[in-house]
Amino acid sequence: MPQPAPTARSRLAGGLVAALCAAAPAWAQATSEAGDLLQRIDQLARDSARQATSPTARVEVEVGTLDPRLKLAPCRRIESYLPPGLPAWGRTRVGMRCVEGEKRWNVTLPVTVHVFIRALVLSSAGSAGQTLAAPQLTEAEVDLASGSSMPLLRPEALVGRVLARPLAAGSPVRASDLKARQWFAAGDNVRIVAVGPGWRIASEGQAITPGIEGQTARVRTDSGRLVQGRPVADRELEVML
């Protein structure tokens, strides 16, 4: 079996073997099984991270250790899996379960998945209330593990937006770093776009509540019916049907 390169994969190998040996001393000599499990966990974490972000992302995986108090029975075949609902990058967990052994078990192993992608970052520090301009943005490689959500990647999603909090130079900008936009005020005439599978219908109405980005707004149609939806653009409400 080829040896892992001396990178994050080596750190993963050492952490995994140490974790397995600490949890089940009988496996101390089972280096081939540990190496095979290492490769599967590594590939599983990489595939999940790239599927959630970008196929070209550079991914590094580091593994933690199992609780040393665990006493796992010897197992002839171990499956690795991703527990549902956990993030694909940053601090997360990978599951391991015994599917062929005298006593079945199921544990999760802490891992940290670093995902590096090209994104826009601030070329200089930004202050709360500052309006972003194109010269303040530059492209750099960022680690998604530094935050819980994807940074905004397109200049048009950033230029003209107002920072909700101060950011250091070199920081990517996420939606949570920006002040929500108000697309319309209560009383404004609003275009209502009803959207269904394969169709869109537009009508007009009057806003009952302000149209704040990320919040639900209510609009009264010309026929007097109240509808609610998502403000998506200047004086425009989207209603999903």
NORGIVEN-V523411 format. One line per field, one symbol per residue. burial: I if it has 9 or more other ideal C-beta (glycine too) atoms within 8 Angstrom, else O. A space follows every 10 residues. Layout:
burial=???
//
This chain:
burial=OOOIOOOIII IIIOIIIIII IIIIOOIOOI OOIIIIIIOI IIOIIIOIII OOIOOOIOII IIIIIIOOOO OIIIIOOIOI IOIOOOOIII OIIIIIIIIO IOOOIOIOII IIIIIIIOII IIOOOIOOOO OIOOOIIOOO OIOIIOIOOO IIOOOOOIIO IIIOOOIOOO IIIIOOIIOO OIIIOOOIOI IIIIIOOOOO OOIOIIIIOI IIIOOOIIII IOOOOOIOII IOOOIIIIIO O
//
